[in-house]
Amino acid sequence: MRARTQTEDVIRHLEEFGHITSWEAIKEYGATRLSAIIHNLRHKHGMNIVSEDMLVTNRYERQVSIVKYKLVREAQQTLF
């Protein structure tokens, strides 16, 4: 059995939780280049992922900007 790739880990995370940040990707999957993975998911896999800028407080009590990547799920169609 082969190990999952970081890309596969990120896809599973997005599908399960709906969003991911760089810090989550580093902690959970050792993925240090999340923006590159997201770029490939958008352009090579056609996934609809949006970026949301957020302000958070870092360990030095400073406000810093981070990005949360969110998976946009297609609205499920209702059959009548």
VMD Tcl script that draws the C-alpha trace (Angstrom):
set ca {
  {0.00 0.00 0.00}
  {1.39 3.39 -0.94}
  {1.37 6.40 1.34}
  {-0.99 9.28 0.57}
  {0.53 12.39 -0.95}
  {0.28 15.79 0.69}
  {-2.10 16.79 -2.09}
  {-4.37 13.86 -1.24}
  {-4.17 14.82 2.45}
  {-5.20 18.40 1.66}
  {-8.10 17.23 -0.54}
  {-9.37 14.97 2.26}
  {-9.02 17.80 4.79}
  {-10.96 20.20 2.56}
  {-13.68 17.63 1.97}
  {-13.98 16.84 5.68}
  {-13.64 20.30 7.23}
  {-14.35 22.64 4.28}
  {-11.26 24.80 4.85}
  {-7.54 24.74 5.65}
  {-4.78 27.18 6.66}
  {-1.03 26.89 6.17}
  {-0.54 26.20 9.86}
  {-3.00 23.29 9.76}
  {-1.28 21.90 6.65}
  {2.14 22.07 8.32}
  {0.99 20.56 11.64}
  {-1.19 17.81 10.23}
  {0.52 16.83 6.98}
  {4.00 18.39 6.92}
  {2.92 20.39 3.86}
  {4.97 23.60 3.85}
  {3.86 24.84 0.42}
  {0.09 24.88 0.77}
  {-0.35 27.71 -1.74}
  {1.31 25.56 -4.43}
  {-0.95 22.62 -3.59}
  {-4.02 24.88 -3.73}
  {-2.86 26.30 -7.09}
  {-2.64 22.76 -8.51}
  {-6.01 21.79 -7.08}
  {-7.59 24.83 -8.70}
  {-5.89 24.63 -12.09}
  {-5.13 20.94 -12.65}
  {-8.00 19.35 -10.75}
  {-10.64 22.03 -11.33}
  {-11.54 22.37 -7.65}
  {-13.40 25.53 -6.66}
  {-11.35 26.89 -3.75}
  {-11.55 30.49 -2.57}
  {-9.09 32.42 -0.42}
  {-10.23 34.33 2.65}
  {-7.83 36.79 4.28}
  {-7.92 36.71 8.07}
  {-6.24 38.64 10.86}
  {-4.95 36.59 13.79}
  {-2.79 37.34 16.79}
  {0.59 35.64 16.75}
  {2.62 34.47 19.74}
  {4.17 37.96 20.03}
  {0.69 39.51 20.41}
  {0.91 41.10 16.94}
  {-1.87 41.07 14.39}
  {-0.79 39.17 11.29}
  {-2.58 38.32 8.08}
  {-3.12 34.69 7.05}
  {-5.16 32.98 4.36}
  {-7.86 30.39 4.92}
  {-8.60 28.32 1.82}
  {-12.24 27.26 1.56}
  {-13.71 24.57 -0.64}
  {-16.82 25.79 -2.44}
  {-19.23 22.93 -2.74}
  {-21.71 22.93 -5.56}
  {-25.26 23.38 -4.38}
  {-27.01 20.06 -4.55}
  {-29.88 20.08 -6.96}
  {-33.25 19.03 -5.73}
  {-35.27 16.74 -7.98}
  {-39.00 17.30 -8.01}
}
mol new
graphics top color blue
foreach p $ca { graphics top sphere $p radius 0.5 }
foreach p [lrange $ca 0 end-1] q [lrange $ca 1 end] { graphics top cylinder $p $q radius 0.2 }
display resetview
